[in-house]
Amino acid sequence: MKNTLALLVICTISMLSFSQTELTDSNAEEKLLANNDRLIVLDFYATWCGPCKRMDPIMKELETEYSDSVDFYKIDVDKNEIDDALNITSMPTYLFIKNGSNLEQIEGAMSKEEMTRLIEKHTNASSETYNSNDSINSEYYAANDNHGNPDEFSDNTIDALWDSTTRLNSLAWHAYENHEDIKSLLKAIKIVERSITLEVTYYNLDTHAALLYKTGNYIAALKKAKEAIDIAKEQGQSYDSTSELIIKIIEEL
């Protein structure tokens, strides 16, 4: 009996150790400004956010794998105001912080491999090696930084992203989340179709399905959503948000 209880305690401790720590407005500054050479991955999320739910199992796995070198925190944007202070408008948004310096900010869901590359990049680098142009050289695109600008979907902007499936998908997903005008949404469909041409992933298929749904092309949206789920199943990824999208699509048919 004692051995059984001890095993249960160990398992419980392990589970608690590898779940992202929730921060609030009252303790965020203390945690995020720590000067201890450990990387911090800060996750801004919302309970209603489908892509956030997709990322949950990925972040839990990475927290287990990087427990010795990385601190994982999350902030519920509906219960706190720090996201407003930092102008966080898209969920999920990830900040990579070390010794009080914000090294990089990334919007949107991604694969475990993509998040791992980001963590490796920032874990092994000093905050002093970064400058304001780092986000330009990243394989990810902070679409929110250009939101509402005349060149948001310009040919020059798209050309700069043309050969990156991830960056194209980031811009397309940003359009889905933040735009209602049909012109921008149709441009976003072309953008995500280019992303899919470069590399088919669960994420860009999901984005394509969401944009087709938002523009009223329900039959095509349903087909694309099913394709996304098939890939997610093959790769062992969560697809709850796509399942929710399918329910919405069927309601419109």
C-alpha positions as CSV (number, residue, x, y, z in Angstrom):
1,M,0.0,0.0,0.0
2,K,2.8,2.4,0.9
3,N,4.5,1.7,-2.4
4,T,1.2,2.4,-4.3
5,L,0.7,5.7,-2.5
6,A,4.3,6.7,-3.2
7,L,3.8,6.0,-6.8
8,L,0.6,8.0,-6.9
9,V,2.4,10.9,-5.3
10,I,5.2,10.8,-7.8
11,C,2.9,10.7,-10.7
12,T,0.8,13.6,-9.3
13,I,4.0,15.7,-8.8
14,S,5.1,14.9,-12.4
15,M,1.8,16.0,-13.8
16,L,1.8,19.2,-11.9
17,S,5.4,19.9,-12.8
18,F,4.7,19.8,-16.5
19,S,1.7,22.0,-16.9
20,Q,2.1,25.6,-18.0
21,T,2.0,28.0,-15.1
22,E,-0.8,30.5,-15.2
23,L,0.3,34.1,-14.8
24,T,-1.9,37.1,-13.8
25,D,-1.5,40.9,-14.0
26,S,-0.3,40.8,-10.3
27,N,2.7,38.4,-10.8
28,A,3.6,38.6,-14.5
29,E,6.2,41.3,-14.1
30,E,8.1,39.4,-11.4
31,K,8.2,36.2,-13.4
32,L,8.9,37.7,-16.8
33,L,11.7,40.0,-15.8
34,A,13.7,37.2,-14.1
35,N,17.4,37.5,-14.9
36,N,18.5,33.9,-14.8
37,D,19.5,33.0,-18.4
38,R,16.5,30.7,-18.7
39,L,14.3,31.1,-21.8
40,I,10.6,31.9,-21.1
41,V,7.9,30.9,-23.5
42,L,4.8,33.0,-22.8
43,D,1.5,31.9,-24.2
44,F,-1.3,34.4,-24.6
45,Y,-4.5,32.3,-25.0
46,A,-8.3,32.3,-24.6
47,T,-10.6,29.5,-23.5
48,W,-12.7,30.0,-26.6
49,C,-9.7,30.0,-29.0
50,G,-9.7,26.9,-31.3
51,P,-6.0,27.2,-32.3
52,C,-5.1,27.6,-28.7
53,K,-6.7,24.3,-27.9
54,R,-4.7,22.7,-30.8
55,M,-1.5,23.9,-29.3
56,D,-2.2,22.7,-25.7
57,P,-0.9,19.1,-26.1
58,I,2.1,20.4,-28.1
59,M,3.1,22.8,-25.3
60,K,2.6,20.2,-22.6
61,E,5.0,17.8,-24.4
62,L,7.6,20.6,-25.0
63,E,7.4,21.6,-21.3
64,T,8.3,18.1,-20.3
65,E,11.1,17.9,-22.8
66,Y,12.6,21.3,-21.9
67,S,11.9,21.4,-18.2
68,D,15.7,21.9,-17.4
69,S,16.1,25.0,-19.5
70,V,12.8,26.7,-20.3
71,D,10.0,28.1,-18.3
72,F,6.5,27.9,-19.9
73,Y,3.9,30.4,-18.8
74,K,0.4,31.3,-20.1
75,I,-1.9,34.2,-19.6
76,D,-5.7,34.1,-20.2
77,V,-6.4,37.3,-22.1
78,D,-10.0,37.4,-20.8
79,K,-9.0,37.6,-17.2
80,N,-6.0,39.9,-17.4
81,E,-5.0,43.2,-19.0
82,I,-1.3,42.7,-19.7
83,D,-2.2,41.6,-23.3
84,D,-3.7,45.1,-23.8
85,A,-0.6,46.8,-22.5
86,L,1.5,44.7,-25.0
87,N,-0.9,45.2,-27.8
88,I,-1.6,41.4,-28.1
89,T,-4.7,41.0,-30.4
90,S,-4.4,37.5,-31.8
91,M,-4.6,34.2,-30.0
92,P,-2.5,32.3,-29.5
93,T,0.5,34.7,-29.4
94,Y,3.8,33.5,-28.1
95,L,6.6,35.6,-26.6
96,F,10.1,34.3,-26.3
97,I,11.8,36.1,-23.4
98,K,15.2,35.9,-21.8
99,N,16.6,38.1,-19.0
100,G,13.8,40.5,-19.4
101,S,14.2,41.0,-23.1
102,N,11.5,40.1,-25.6
103,L,13.4,38.1,-28.3
104,E,10.6,37.3,-30.6
105,Q,6.8,37.4,-30.9
106,I,4.9,34.9,-33.0
107,E,1.2,34.7,-33.7
108,G,-0.9,31.6,-34.5
109,A,-0.8,27.8,-34.1
110,M,2.1,25.8,-35.5
111,S,3.5,22.3,-35.5
112,K,5.5,20.8,-32.7
113,E,8.6,20.9,-35.0
114,E,8.1,24.6,-35.7
115,M,7.8,25.5,-32.0
116,T,10.8,23.3,-31.2
117,R,12.9,25.2,-33.7
118,L,12.0,28.5,-32.1
119,I,12.8,27.2,-28.6
120,E,16.1,25.8,-29.8
121,K,16.9,29.1,-31.5
122,H,16.3,31.2,-28.4
123,T,17.6,28.8,-25.8
124,N,21.0,28.7,-27.3
125,A,21.4,32.5,-27.9
126,S,22.0,35.5,-25.7
127,S,19.5,38.2,-25.6
128,E,22.3,40.6,-26.6
129,T,22.6,39.1,-30.0
130,Y,19.1,40.1,-31.0
131,N,18.0,43.4,-32.6
132,S,14.8,44.9,-34.0
133,N,15.2,43.2,-37.4
134,D,15.2,39.7,-36.1
135,S,11.5,39.2,-36.8
136,I,12.2,40.0,-40.5
137,N,14.6,37.1,-40.8
138,S,12.4,34.7,-38.9
139,E,10.6,32.0,-40.9
140,Y,7.4,33.2,-39.1
141,Y,5.4,36.3,-39.9
142,A,4.0,38.6,-37.3
143,A,1.0,39.6,-39.4
144,N,-0.6,41.7,-36.7
145,D,2.3,44.2,-36.9
146,N,1.1,45.2,-40.4
147,H,-2.6,45.0,-39.7
148,G,-4.6,47.8,-41.4
149,N,-1.7,49.2,-43.3
150,P,-2.2,49.8,-47.1
151,D,0.5,47.2,-47.9
152,E,-1.0,44.5,-45.6
153,F,-1.9,42.3,-48.6
154,S,0.1,44.1,-51.3
155,D,2.1,42.3,-53.9
156,N,5.4,43.3,-52.2
157,T,4.2,41.9,-48.9
158,I,3.1,38.6,-50.5
159,D,6.3,38.4,-52.6
160,A,8.4,38.6,-49.4
161,L,6.6,35.6,-48.0
162,W,6.2,33.7,-51.3
163,D,8.5,30.8,-50.5
164,S,7.6,30.2,-46.9
165,T,4.6,28.0,-46.3
166,T,4.5,29.0,-42.6
167,R,4.7,32.7,-43.1
168,L,2.0,32.6,-45.8
169,N,-0.2,30.6,-43.6
170,S,0.3,33.1,-40.7
171,L,-0.9,36.0,-43.0
172,A,-3.9,34.0,-44.2
173,W,-4.9,33.0,-40.7
174,H,-4.6,36.6,-39.6
175,A,-7.0,37.6,-42.3
176,Y,-9.5,35.0,-41.2
177,E,-9.3,36.2,-37.6
178,N,-9.2,39.9,-38.2
179,H,-10.9,40.8,-41.5
180,E,-14.5,40.7,-42.6
181,D,-14.3,42.3,-46.1
182,I,-14.6,39.9,-48.9
183,K,-11.6,41.4,-50.8
184,S,-9.1,40.6,-48.0
185,L,-10.6,37.2,-47.4
186,L,-10.3,36.2,-51.1
187,K,-6.7,37.4,-51.2
188,A,-6.1,35.3,-48.0
189,I,-7.5,32.2,-49.8
190,K,-5.0,32.7,-52.6
191,I,-2.2,33.1,-50.1
192,V,-3.0,29.9,-48.2
193,E,-3.4,28.0,-51.5
194,R,0.2,29.0,-52.2
195,S,1.2,27.8,-48.7
196,I,-0.5,24.5,-49.5
197,T,1.3,24.2,-52.8
198,L,4.7,24.6,-51.0
199,E,3.8,22.0,-48.3
200,V,0.6,20.5,-47.2
201,T,0.1,20.7,-43.4
202,Y,-2.8,20.3,-41.0
203,Y,-2.5,24.0,-40.2
204,N,-2.8,25.5,-43.7
205,L,-5.6,23.0,-44.7
206,D,-7.4,24.2,-41.5
207,T,-6.8,27.8,-42.5
208,H,-8.1,27.1,-46.0
209,A,-11.2,25.5,-44.6
210,A,-11.9,28.4,-42.3
211,L,-11.5,31.0,-45.0
212,L,-13.8,29.0,-47.4
213,Y,-16.4,28.8,-44.6
214,K,-16.1,32.5,-43.9
215,T,-16.7,33.4,-47.6
216,G,-19.7,31.1,-47.8
217,N,-18.2,28.3,-49.9
218,Y,-19.5,25.6,-47.5
219,I,-19.1,22.5,-49.6
220,A,-15.4,23.2,-50.4
221,A,-14.9,24.2,-46.8
222,L,-16.2,20.9,-45.5
223,K,-14.0,18.9,-47.9
224,K,-10.9,20.9,-46.9
225,A,-11.7,20.5,-43.2
226,K,-12.0,16.7,-43.6
227,E,-8.6,16.7,-45.4
228,A,-7.1,18.7,-42.4
229,I,-8.5,16.1,-39.9
230,D,-7.1,13.2,-42.0
231,I,-3.6,14.7,-41.8
232,A,-4.0,15.5,-38.1
233,K,-4.9,11.9,-37.4
234,E,-1.9,10.7,-39.3
235,Q,0.4,12.9,-37.4
236,G,-1.2,12.5,-34.0
237,Q,-2.3,16.1,-33.7
238,S,-5.3,17.5,-32.0
239,Y,-8.0,18.7,-34.3
240,D,-10.8,19.8,-32.0
241,S,-11.1,23.3,-33.6
242,T,-11.5,21.8,-37.0
243,S,-14.2,19.5,-35.7
244,E,-16.0,22.6,-34.3
245,L,-15.6,24.2,-37.7
246,I,-17.3,21.2,-39.4
247,I,-20.2,21.6,-37.1
248,K,-20.6,25.2,-38.1
249,I,-20.3,24.3,-41.8
250,I,-23.0,21.6,-41.5
251,E,-25.3,24.1,-39.8
252,E,-25.1,26.3,-42.9
253,L,-25.7,23.5,-45.5
